[in-house]
Amino acid sequence: MQLFRSVRWLADIATCDLICVAGGATATKVALDAAFVGEIRRLGLGARYVTSVCTGSLILRAAGLLTGRRAACHWAWRHLLPLFGAIADDGRVVRDGNVITGGGVTAGIDFALAVLAEIGGAEIAQTIQLGLEYAPEPPFNAGRPDVAPAAIVAACRERLTSVLPLRETEARRAAERLTTAVR
């Protein structure tokens, strides 16, 4: 996977107040791209806020920005955070100093409102929430493995078994690169 275009665009950014790294199906593969991760690290070290959603926290951690910090991640991949020296937290939105991380995809909305409140104040965040009509009422209580029915959790885990070994291998390789780079 080549991220040359993305790296070039990131390299064109001198500094930023807030960096937000999104996750996704290729987050652990992206964490292996030394140039990309290097740019994330450079920008993150100077940012007022270092943020991520879903598995973006794995990329932040590969960049060395979460060492010893609590961080959220999608529940299926949260166990990979300690490989990088981060402290896995199952909160939907987790703040540790200037680092704010969100859990899975839908936690991204909660995360965004928390960041907006931090930057612009609670009134602005609530106005945006109302404008979005964000008032979640999920039809099922199955959004987290600790509350979902056991059969649903098992079925979801079964679907993830085909990608888990590759993601874990990529995460371990990224963690090794970080350890080597720090020495």
Backbone as JSON Lines, residues from 0, in Angstrom:
{"i":0,"aa":"M","n":[0.85,-1.18,0.0],"ca":[0.0,0.0,0.0],"c":[0.89,1.24,0.0]}
{"i":1,"aa":"Q","n":[0.69,2.09,-0.96],"ca":[1.5,3.29,-1.02],"c":[0.64,4.5,-0.7]}
{"i":2,"aa":"L","n":[1.12,5.29,0.24],"ca":[0.38,6.48,0.66],"c":[1.11,7.75,0.24]}
{"i":3,"aa":"F","n":[1.92,7.65,-0.83],"ca":[2.77,8.77,-1.22],"c":[2.02,10.08,-1.34]}
{"i":4,"aa":"R","n":[0.88,10.06,-2.02],"ca":[0.12,11.29,-2.19],"c":[-0.3,11.87,-0.84]}
{"i":5,"aa":"S","n":[-0.8,11.01,0.04],"ca":[-1.21,11.47,1.37],"c":[-0.03,12.0,2.15]}
{"i":6,"aa":"V","n":[1.11,11.32,2.06],"ca":[2.3,11.78,2.78],"c":[2.73,13.13,2.25]}
{"i":7,"aa":"R","n":[2.73,13.29,0.94],"ca":[3.13,14.57,0.35],"c":[2.2,15.68,0.84]}
{"i":8,"aa":"W","n":[0.91,15.42,0.87],"ca":[-0.03,16.44,1.33],"c":[0.2,16.74,2.81]}
{"i":9,"aa":"L","n":[0.43,15.74,3.61],"ca":[0.71,15.98,5.02],"c":[2.01,16.75,5.18]}
{"i":10,"aa":"A","n":[3.0,16.43,4.38],"ca":[4.29,17.12,4.46],"c":[4.16,18.6,4.12]}
{"i":11,"aa":"D","n":[3.14,18.95,3.34],"ca":[2.92,20.35,2.98],"c":[2.31,21.16,4.12]}
{"i":12,"aa":"I","n":[1.85,20.49,5.16],"ca":[1.24,21.17,6.3],"c":[2.33,21.43,7.33]}
{"i":13,"aa":"A","n":[2.61,22.7,7.61],"ca":[3.68,23.03,8.55],"c":[3.31,22.66,9.98]}
{"i":14,"aa":"T","n":[2.13,23.07,10.41],"ca":[1.67,22.79,11.77],"c":[0.14,22.71,11.75]}
{"i":15,"aa":"C","n":[-0.42,22.21,12.82],"ca":[-1.87,22.21,12.94],"c":[-2.24,22.3,14.42]}
{"i":16,"aa":"D","n":[-3.39,22.88,14.68],"ca":[-3.89,22.96,16.06],"c":[-4.53,21.64,16.49]}
{"i":17,"aa":"L","n":[-5.17,20.97,15.54],"ca":[-5.87,19.73,15.82],"c":[-5.57,18.74,14.72]}
{"i":18,"aa":"I","n":[-5.19,17.54,15.1],"ca":[-5.03,16.47,14.12],"c":[-6.01,15.38,14.5]}
{"i":19,"aa":"C","n":[-6.74,14.9,13.51],"ca":[-7.71,13.83,13.72],"c":[-7.4,12.71,12.75]}
{"i":20,"aa":"V","n":[-7.13,11.54,13.29],"ca":[-6.81,10.38,12.47],"c":[-8.0,9.42,12.49]}
{"i":21,"aa":"A","n":[-8.56,9.19,11.34],"ca":[-9.69,8.26,11.21],"c":[-9.16,6.84,11.11]}
{"i":22,"aa":"G","n":[-9.97,5.91,11.53],"ca":[-9.6,4.5,11.43],"c":[-10.19,3.9,10.18]}
{"i":23,"aa":"G","n":[-10.29,2.6,10.18],"ca":[-10.87,1.89,9.05],"c":[-10.27,0.52,8.91]}
{"i":24,"aa":"A","n":[-10.69,-0.18,7.89],"ca":[-10.28,-1.56,7.69],"c":[-8.78,-1.72,7.47]}
{"i":25,"aa":"T","n":[-8.1,-0.66,7.03],"ca":[-6.66,-0.77,6.75],"c":[-5.8,-0.05,7.78]}
{"i":26,"aa":"A","n":[-6.33,0.26,8.93],"ca":[-5.58,1.05,9.92],"c":[-4.25,0.4,10.31]}
{"i":27,"aa":"T","n":[-4.24,-0.91,10.5],"ca":[-2.97,-1.55,10.9],"c":[-1.98,-1.57,9.74]}
{"i":28,"aa":"K","n":[-2.48,-1.67,8.51],"ca":[-1.6,-1.58,7.34],"c":[-1.02,-0.17,7.23]}
{"i":29,"aa":"V","n":[-1.84,0.83,7.46],"ca":[-1.39,2.22,7.42],"c":[-0.35,2.47,8.52]}
{"i":30,"aa":"A","n":[-0.52,1.82,9.67],"ca":[0.42,1.98,10.78],"c":[1.81,1.48,10.42]}
{"i":31,"aa":"L","n":[1.93,0.7,9.35],"ca":[3.23,0.21,8.9],"c":[3.91,1.15,7.92]}
{"i":32,"aa":"D","n":[3.21,2.15,7.43],"ca":[3.78,3.1,6.47],"c":[4.61,4.14,7.24]}
{"i":33,"aa":"A","n":[5.91,3.96,7.26],"ca":[6.8,4.79,8.07],"c":[6.7,6.28,7.72]}
{"i":34,"aa":"A","n":[6.61,6.58,6.44],"ca":[6.54,7.99,6.04],"c":[5.25,8.64,6.52]}
{"i":35,"aa":"F","n":[4.14,7.94,6.33],"ca":[2.85,8.47,6.76],"c":[2.82,8.65,8.27]}
{"i":36,"aa":"V","n":[3.22,7.61,8.99],"ca":[3.23,7.65,10.45],"c":[4.18,8.74,10.95]}
{"i":37,"aa":"G","n":[5.29,8.94,10.25],"ca":[6.23,10.0,10.61],"c":[5.6,11.38,10.5]}
{"i":38,"aa":"E","n":[4.81,11.59,9.46],"ca":[4.12,12.88,9.3],"c":[3.05,13.07,10.37]}
{"i":39,"aa":"I","n":[2.33,11.99,10.69],"ca":[1.34,12.07,11.77],"c":[2.04,12.44,13.08]}
{"i":40,"aa":"R","n":[3.18,11.82,13.34],"ca":[3.93,12.11,14.57],"c":[4.38,13.58,14.59]}
{"i":41,"aa":"R","n":[4.96,14.03,13.5],"ca":[5.45,15.42,13.43],"c":[4.32,16.4,13.7]}
{"i":42,"aa":"L","n":[3.19,16.2,13.04],"ca":[2.07,17.11,13.24],"c":[1.48,16.97,14.64]}
{"i":43,"aa":"G","n":[1.38,15.74,15.12],"ca":[0.8,15.5,16.45],"c":[1.62,16.09,17.57]}
{"i":44,"aa":"L","n":[2.94,16.06,17.44],"ca":[3.8,16.6,18.5],"c":[3.61,18.11,18.68]}
{"i":45,"aa":"G","n":[3.18,18.8,17.64],"ca":[2.98,20.23,17.73],"c":[1.53,20.65,17.88]}
{"i":46,"aa":"A","n":[0.62,19.7,17.81],"ca":[-0.81,20.02,17.83],"c":[-1.31,20.28,19.24]}
{"i":47,"aa":"R","n":[-2.27,21.18,19.33],"ca":[-2.93,21.43,20.62],"c":[-3.8,20.24,21.01]}
{"i":48,"aa":"Y","n":[-4.45,19.62,20.01],"ca":[-5.3,18.46,20.23],"c":[-4.86,17.34,19.3]}
{"i":49,"aa":"V","n":[-4.69,16.16,19.85],"ca":[-4.35,14.96,19.09],"c":[-5.55,14.03,19.24]}
{"i":50,"aa":"T","n":[-6.22,13.72,18.13],"ca":[-7.48,13.0,18.21],"c":[-7.56,11.87,17.19]}
{"i":51,"aa":"S","n":[-8.45,10.94,17.48],"ca":[-8.69,9.85,16.54],"c":[-10.07,9.27,16.79]}
{"i":52,"aa":"V","n":[-10.56,8.58,15.78],"ca":[-11.84,7.87,15.86],"c":[-11.61,6.44,15.42]}
{"i":53,"aa":"C","n":[-12.26,5.53,16.11],"ca":[-12.23,4.1,15.78],"c":[-10.79,3.58,15.85]}
{"i":54,"aa":"T","n":[-10.32,2.91,14.84],"ca":[-8.97,2.34,14.87],"c":[-7.9,3.35,14.5]}
{"i":55,"aa":"G","n":[-8.28,4.6,14.35],"ca":[-7.28,5.66,14.14],"c":[-6.33,5.75,15.32]}
{"i":56,"aa":"S","n":[-6.79,5.32,16.49],"ca":[-5.91,5.34,17.67],"c":[-4.73,4.39,17.49]}
{"i":57,"aa":"L","n":[-4.88,3.34,16.7],"ca":[-3.75,2.45,16.43],"c":[-2.69,3.18,15.63]}
{"i":58,"aa":"I","n":[-3.11,4.05,14.72],"ca":[-2.15,4.83,13.93],"c":[-1.48,5.89,14.82]}
{"i":59,"aa":"L","n":[-2.27,6.54,15.68],"ca":[-1.67,7.5,16.62],"c":[-0.63,6.81,17.48]}
{"i":60,"aa":"R","n":[-0.96,5.6,17.9],"ca":[-0.03,4.88,18.77],"c":[1.21,4.47,18.0]}
{"i":61,"aa":"A","n":[1.06,4.07,16.75],"ca":[2.23,3.72,15.93],"c":[3.13,4.93,15.75]}
{"i":62,"aa":"A","n":[2.55,6.11,15.82],"ca":[3.32,7.36,15.72],"c":[3.94,7.76,17.05]}
{"i":63,"aa":"G","n":[3.72,6.97,18.08],"ca":[4.31,7.26,19.39],"c":[3.59,8.34,20.16]}
{"i":64,"aa":"L","n":[2.35,8.62,19.8],"ca":[1.62,9.73,20.43],"c":[0.71,9.3,21.57]}
{"i":65,"aa":"L","n":[0.65,8.0,21.87],"ca":[-0.24,7.53,22.94],"c":[0.5,6.78,24.05]}
{"i":66,"aa":"T","n":[1.8,6.83,24.08],"ca":[2.55,6.09,25.09],"c":[2.09,6.46,26.49]}
{"i":67,"aa":"G","n":[1.65,5.46,27.24],"ca":[1.22,5.68,28.61],"c":[-0.1,6.42,28.76]}
{"i":68,"aa":"R","n":[-0.8,6.61,27.67],"ca":[-2.08,7.34,27.71],"c":[-3.25,6.4,27.51]}
{"i":69,"aa":"R","n":[-4.38,6.78,28.08],"ca":[-5.63,6.04,27.86],"c":[-6.16,6.43,26.49]}
{"i":70,"aa":"A","n":[-6.72,5.45,25.8],"ca":[-7.26,5.71,24.47],"c":[-8.41,4.75,24.17]}
{"i":71,"aa":"A","n":[-9.35,5.24,23.39],"ca":[-10.48,4.44,22.91],"c":[-10.11,3.85,21.55]}
{"i":72,"aa":"C","n":[-10.83,2.82,21.19],"ca":[-10.66,2.16,19.89],"c":[-11.9,1.31,19.68]}
{"i":73,"aa":"H","n":[-12.19,0.94,18.45],"ca":[-13.29,0.01,18.2],"c":[-13.08,-1.23,19.07]}
{"i":74,"aa":"W","n":[-14.14,-1.76,19.65],"ca":[-14.03,-2.84,20.62],"c":[-13.28,-4.07,20.1]}
{"i":75,"aa":"A","n":[-13.42,-4.38,18.81],"ca":[-12.79,-5.59,18.28],"c":[-11.28,-5.48,18.16]}
{"i":76,"aa":"W","n":[-10.77,-4.25,18.17],"ca":[-9.33,-4.03,17.97],"c":[-8.68,-3.34,19.17]}
{"i":77,"aa":"R","n":[-9.47,-3.03,20.18],"ca":[-8.97,-2.32,21.37],"c":[-7.81,-3.06,22.04]}
{"i":78,"aa":"H","n":[-7.86,-4.39,22.01],"ca":[-6.8,-5.18,22.66],"c":[-5.42,-4.96,22.02]}
{"i":79,"aa":"L","n":[-5.37,-4.35,20.83],"ca":[-4.09,-4.09,20.18],"c":[-3.38,-2.85,20.73]}
{"i":80,"aa":"L","n":[-4.1,-1.95,21.37],"ca":[-3.48,-0.72,21.88],"c":[-2.32,-0.98,22.84]}
{"i":81,"aa":"P","n":[-2.42,-1.9,23.78],"ca":[-1.28,-2.12,24.69],"c":[-0.01,-2.62,24.0]}
{"i":82,"aa":"L","n":[-0.13,-3.21,22.8],"ca":[1.07,-3.61,22.06],"c":[1.98,-2.41,21.86]}
{"i":83,"aa":"F","n":[1.38,-1.23,21.79],"ca":[2.1,0.0,21.53],"c":[2.36,0.81,22.8]}
{"i":84,"aa":"G","n":[2.0,0.26,23.96],"ca":[2.23,0.98,25.2],"c":[1.12,1.93,25.6]}
{"i":85,"aa":"A","n":[-0.01,1.87,24.91],"ca":[-1.16,2.7,25.28],"c":[-2.01,1.93,26.28]}
{"i":86,"aa":"I","n":[-2.9,2.62,26.94],"ca":[-3.81,2.01,27.91],"c":[-5.19,1.97,27.26]}
{"i":87,"aa":"A","n":[-5.65,0.77,26.97],"ca":[-6.96,0.61,26.32],"c":[-8.07,1.0,27.29]}
{"i":88,"aa":"D","n":[-8.99,1.81,26.81],"ca":[-10.13,2.26,27.62],"c":[-11.39,2.0,26.8]}
{"i":89,"aa":"D","n":[-12.41,1.43,27.42],"ca":[-13.61,1.08,26.66],"c":[-14.63,2.21,26.56]}
{"i":90,"aa":"G","n":[-14.25,3.42,26.94],"ca":[-15.16,4.56,26.82],"c":[-15.45,4.9,25.37]}
{"i":91,"aa":"R","n":[-16.61,5.49,25.15],"ca":[-16.95,5.95,23.79],"c":[-16.09,7.13,23.4]}
{"i":92,"aa":"V","n":[-15.84,8.02,24.37],"ca":[-14.95,9.16,24.17],"c":[-14.01,9.18,25.36]}
{"i":93,"aa":"V","n":[-12.72,9.17,25.09],"ca":[-11.72,9.13,26.16],"c":[-10.78,10.32,26.0]}
{"i":94,"aa":"R","n":[-10.59,11.04,27.08],"ca":[-9.66,12.17,27.07],"c":[-8.54,11.9,28.05]}
{"i":95,"aa":"D","n":[-7.32,12.09,27.59],"ca":[-6.13,11.97,28.43],"c":[-5.2,13.1,28.02]}
{"i":96,"aa":"G","n":[-5.22,14.17,28.81],"ca":[-4.43,15.36,28.45],"c":[-4.99,15.98,27.18]}
{"i":97,"aa":"N","n":[-4.11,16.23,26.22],"ca":[-4.56,16.84,24.96],"c":[-4.99,15.79,23.93]}
{"i":98,"aa":"V","n":[-5.07,14.54,24.35],"ca":[-5.47,13.46,23.46],"c":[-6.94,13.12,23.71]}
{"i":99,"aa":"I","n":[-7.73,13.14,22.63],"ca":[-9.14,12.78,22.7],"c":[-9.39,11.71,21.64]}
{"i":100,"aa":"T","n":[-9.88,10.55,22.08],"ca":[-10.11,9.46,21.15],"c":[-11.55,8.96,21.26]}
{"i":101,"aa":"G","n":[-12.07,8.5,20.14],"ca":[-13.42,7.95,20.12],"c":[-13.37,6.48,19.78]}
{"i":102,"aa":"G","n":[-14.36,5.73,20.26],"ca":[-14.44,4.3,19.99],"c":[-14.83,4.03,18.55]}
{"i":103,"aa":"G","n":[-15.76,3.14,18.35],"ca":[-16.18,2.75,17.0],"c":[-16.84,3.87,16.21]}
{"i":104,"aa":"V","n":[-17.32,3.54,15.05],"ca":[-17.84,4.52,14.1],"c":[-18.88,5.46,14.71]}
{"i":105,"aa":"T","n":[-19.91,4.92,15.36],"ca":[-20.95,5.8,15.89],"c":[-20.46,6.63,17.07]}
{"i":106,"aa":"A","n":[-19.43,6.16,17.76],"ca":[-18.84,6.97,18.83],"c":[-18.22,8.23,18.23]}
{"i":107,"aa":"G","n":[-17.98,8.22,16.94],"ca":[-17.4,9.38,16.27],"c":[-18.27,10.61,16.4]}
{"i":108,"aa":"I","n":[-19.57,10.44,16.45],"ca":[-20.46,11.6,16.62],"c":[-20.31,12.14,18.04]}
{"i":109,"aa":"D","n":[-20.32,11.27,19.03],"ca":[-20.11,11.7,20.42],"c":[-18.75,12.38,20.54]}
{"i":110,"aa":"F","n":[-17.74,11.77,19.94],"ca":[-16.38,12.31,19.93],"c":[-16.36,13.71,19.32]}
{"i":111,"aa":"A","n":[-16.99,13.86,18.16],"ca":[-17.0,15.16,17.48],"c":[-17.66,16.23,18.34]}
{"i":112,"aa":"L","n":[-18.75,15.89,18.98],"ca":[-19.43,16.86,19.85],"c":[-18.56,17.21,21.06]}
{"i":113,"aa":"A","n":[-17.84,16.24,21.61],"ca":[-16.94,16.51,22.74],"c":[-15.81,17.44,22.32]}
{"i":114,"aa":"V","n":[-15.24,17.21,21.13],"ca":[-14.17,18.07,20.64],"c":[-14.72,19.47,20.34]}
{"i":115,"aa":"L","n":[-15.88,19.54,19.73],"ca":[-16.51,20.84,19.47],"c":[-16.74,21.61,20.76]}
{"i":116,"aa":"A","n":[-17.2,20.93,21.8],"ca":[-17.43,21.59,23.1],"c":[-16.11,22.09,23.68]}
{"i":117,"aa":"E","n":[-15.06,21.33,23.51],"ca":[-13.74,21.73,24.0],"c":[-13.25,22.98,23.3]}
{"i":118,"aa":"I","n":[-13.43,23.01,22.0],"ca":[-12.91,24.12,21.2],"c":[-13.84,25.34,21.2]}
{"i":119,"aa":"G","n":[-15.13,25.11,20.99],"ca":[-16.07,26.22,20.82],"c":[-17.03,26.44,21.96]}
{"i":120,"aa":"G","n":[-17.04,25.53,22.92],"ca":[-17.95,25.66,24.05],"c":[-19.15,24.74,23.9]}
{"i":121,"aa":"A","n":[-19.77,24.44,25.04],"ca":[-20.91,23.52,25.08],"c":[-22.09,24.04,24.27]}
{"i":122,"aa":"E","n":[-22.32,25.35,24.26],"ca":[-23.46,25.89,23.52],"c":[-23.33,25.62,22.02]}
{"i":123,"aa":"I","n":[-22.15,25.82,21.49],"ca":[-21.92,25.55,20.06],"c":[-22.14,24.07,19.78]}
{"i":124,"aa":"A","n":[-21.57,23.21,20.62],"ca":[-21.71,21.76,20.42],"c":[-23.18,21.34,20.48]}
{"i":125,"aa":"Q","n":[-23.92,21.89,21.43],"ca":[-25.33,21.54,21.55],"c":[-26.15,22.07,20.38]}
{"i":126,"aa":"T","n":[-25.8,23.25,19.89],"ca":[-26.48,23.8,18.72],"c":[-26.27,22.89,17.5]}
{"i":127,"aa":"I","n":[-25.05,22.43,17.34],"ca":[-24.76,21.51,16.22],"c":[-25.49,20.2,16.44]}
{"i":128,"aa":"Q","n":[-25.5,19.69,17.66],"ca":[-26.22,18.45,17.96],"c":[-27.69,18.58,17.59]}
{"i":129,"aa":"L","n":[-28.3,19.69,17.97],"ca":[-29.7,19.91,17.64],"c":[-29.89,20.02,16.13]}
{"i":130,"aa":"G","n":[-28.99,20.74,15.47],"ca":[-29.07,20.88,14.02],"c":[-28.99,19.53,13.31]}
{"i":131,"aa":"L","n":[-28.24,18.61,13.88],"ca":[-28.14,17.26,13.32],"c":[-29.29,16.36,13.74]}
{"i":132,"aa":"E","n":[-30.07,16.84,14.72],"ca":[-31.11,16.04,15.36],"c":[-30.5,14.73,15.87]}
{"i":133,"aa":"Y","n":[-29.36,14.88,16.52],"ca":[-28.66,13.72,17.07],"c":[-29.24,13.4,18.44]}
{"i":134,"aa":"A","n":[-30.13,12.43,18.46],"ca":[-30.78,11.97,19.68],"c":[-30.93,10.46,19.56]}
{"i":135,"aa":"P","n":[-29.81,9.76,19.68],"ca":[-29.83,8.32,19.39],"c":[-30.8,7.53,20.26]}
{"i":136,"aa":"E","n":[-31.54,6.68,19.59],"ca":[-32.44,5.74,20.24],"c":[-32.33,4.43,19.47]}
{"i":137,"aa":"P","n":[-31.22,3.71,19.67],"ca":[-31.05,2.49,18.88],"c":[-32.17,1.49,19.13]}
{"i":138,"aa":"P","n":[-32.56,0.77,18.09],"ca":[-33.66,-0.19,18.24],"c":[-33.29,-1.41,19.07]}
{"i":139,"aa":"F","n":[-32.0,-1.63,19.26],"ca":[-31.54,-2.78,20.03],"c":[-30.44,-2.34,20.99]}
{"i":140,"aa":"N","n":[-30.32,-3.03,22.09],"ca":[-29.22,-2.78,23.01],"c":[-28.12,-3.79,22.69]}
{"i":141,"aa":"A","n":[-27.49,-3.59,21.53],"ca":[-26.48,-4.53,21.05],"c":[-25.27,-3.79,20.5]}
{"i":142,"aa":"G","n":[-25.03,-2.58,20.93],"ca":[-23.95,-1.77,20.38],"c":[-22.58,-2.0,20.99]}
{"i":143,"aa":"R","n":[-22.52,-2.78,22.06],"ca":[-21.24,-3.07,22.7],"c":[-21.25,-4.55,23.12]}
{"i":144,"aa":"P","n":[-20.1,-5.19,23.1],"ca":[-20.09,-6.62,23.43],"c":[-20.54,-6.92,24.87]}
{"i":145,"aa":"D","n":[-20.42,-5.95,25.77],"ca":[-20.82,-6.21,27.16],"c":[-22.34,-6.14,27.36]}
{"i":146,"aa":"V","n":[-23.08,-5.62,26.38],"ca":[-24.53,-5.55,26.51],"c":[-25.28,-6.34,25.42]}
{"i":147,"aa":"A","n":[-24.6,-6.66,24.34],"ca":[-25.23,-7.41,23.25],"c":[-25.48,-8.85,23.69]}
{"i":148,"aa":"P","n":[-26.52,-9.48,23.13],"ca":[-26.75,-10.89,23.44],"c":[-25.52,-11.73,23.06]}
{"i":149,"aa":"A","n":[-25.24,-12.74,23.86],"ca":[-24.06,-13.58,23.66],"c":[-23.98,-14.16,22.25]}
{"i":150,"aa":"A","n":[-25.11,-14.58,21.7],"ca":[-25.12,-15.17,20.36],"c":[-24.72,-14.14,19.3]}
{"i":151,"aa":"I","n":[-25.11,-12.89,19.49],"ca":[-24.76,-11.82,18.55],"c":[-23.27,-11.52,18.64]}
{"i":152,"aa":"V","n":[-22.74,-11.47,19.85],"ca":[-21.3,-11.24,20.04],"c":[-20.51,-12.37,19.39]}
{"i":153,"aa":"A","n":[-20.94,-13.59,19.61],"ca":[-20.25,-14.75,19.02],"c":[-20.28,-14.69,17.5]}
{"i":154,"aa":"A","n":[-21.43,-14.34,16.92],"ca":[-21.54,-14.24,15.46],"c":[-20.64,-13.14,14.91]}
{"i":155,"aa":"C","n":[-20.59,-12.02,15.59],"ca":[-19.74,-10.91,15.15],"c":[-18.26,-11.3,15.24]}
{"i":156,"aa":"R","n":[-17.88,-11.9,16.36],"ca":[-16.49,-12.35,16.52],"c":[-16.13,-13.38,15.44]}
{"i":157,"aa":"E","n":[-17.06,-14.26,15.11],"ca":[-16.82,-15.28,14.08],"c":[-16.52,-14.6,12.74]}
{"i":158,"aa":"R","n":[-17.27,-13.57,12.4],"ca":[-17.04,-12.85,11.14],"c":[-15.68,-12.16,11.14]}
{"i":159,"aa":"L","n":[-15.18,-11.78,12.31],"ca":[-13.9,-11.08,12.4],"c":[-12.7,-12.03,12.4]}
{"i":160,"aa":"T","n":[-12.92,-13.31,12.61],"ca":[-11.8,-14.25,12.73],"c":[-10.93,-14.3,11.49]}
{"i":161,"aa":"S","n":[-11.48,-14.03,10.33],"ca":[-10.68,-14.09,9.11],"c":[-9.7,-12.93,9.0]}
{"i":162,"aa":"V","n":[-10.0,-11.79,9.61],"ca":[-9.11,-10.63,9.5],"c":[-8.27,-10.4,10.76]}
{"i":163,"aa":"L","n":[-8.65,-11.0,11.86],"ca":[-7.93,-10.78,13.11],"c":[-6.45,-11.15,13.06]}
{"i":164,"aa":"P","n":[-6.07,-12.31,12.53],"ca":[-4.64,-12.65,12.51],"c":[-3.79,-11.63,11.72]}
{"i":165,"aa":"L","n":[-4.28,-11.2,10.56],"ca":[-3.54,-10.21,9.77],"c":[-3.42,-8.9,10.52]}
{"i":166,"aa":"R","n":[-4.52,-8.42,11.08],"ca":[-4.47,-7.16,11.84],"c":[-3.52,-7.26,13.02]}
{"i":167,"aa":"E","n":[-3.55,-8.37,13.74],"ca":[-2.64,-8.53,14.89],"c":[-1.19,-8.56,14.44]}
{"i":168,"aa":"T","n":[-0.91,-9.24,13.33],"ca":[0.45,-9.29,12.8],"c":[0.92,-7.9,12.39]}
{"i":169,"aa":"E","n":[0.06,-7.17,11.68],"ca":[0.43,-5.8,11.27],"c":[0.65,-4.91,12.48]}
{"i":170,"aa":"A","n":[-0.21,-5.03,13.48],"ca":[-0.07,-4.22,14.69],"c":[1.23,-4.55,15.41]}
{"i":171,"aa":"R","n":[1.57,-5.82,15.5],"ca":[2.84,-6.21,16.15],"c":[4.03,-5.67,15.38]}
{"i":172,"aa":"R","n":[3.99,-5.73,14.05],"ca":[5.09,-5.18,13.23],"c":[5.21,-3.68,13.43]}
{"i":173,"aa":"A","n":[4.09,-2.99,13.47],"ca":[4.12,-1.53,13.69],"c":[4.66,-1.21,15.08]}
{"i":174,"aa":"A","n":[4.28,-2.01,16.07],"ca":[4.77,-1.79,17.43],"c":[6.28,-2.03,17.49]}
{"i":175,"aa":"E","n":[6.77,-3.04,16.79],"ca":[8.22,-3.31,16.74],"c":[8.96,-2.14,16.1]}
{"i":176,"aa":"R","n":[8.39,-1.59,15.03],"ca":[9.02,-0.43,14.37],"c":[9.1,0.75,15.32]}
{"i":177,"aa":"L","n":[8.04,0.97,16.08],"ca":[8.03,2.08,17.02],"c":[9.1,1.87,18.09]}
{"i":178,"aa":"T","n":[9.19,0.66,18.63],"ca":[10.19,0.35,19.64],"c":[11.59,0.56,19.1]}
{"i":179,"aa":"T","n":[11.83,0.1,17.86],"ca":[13.13,0.27,17.24],"c":[13.45,1.74,17.0]}
{"i":180,"aa":"A","n":[12.44,2.51,16.56],"ca":[12.64,3.93,16.26],"c":[12.94,4.73,17.54]}
{"i":181,"aa":"V","n":[12.39,4.31,18.67],"ca":[12.59,5.03,19.92],"c":[13.98,4.81,20.48]}
{"i":182,"aa":"R","n":[14.57,3.64,20.19],"ca":[15.9,3.31,20.71],"c":[16.98,4.18,20.18]}
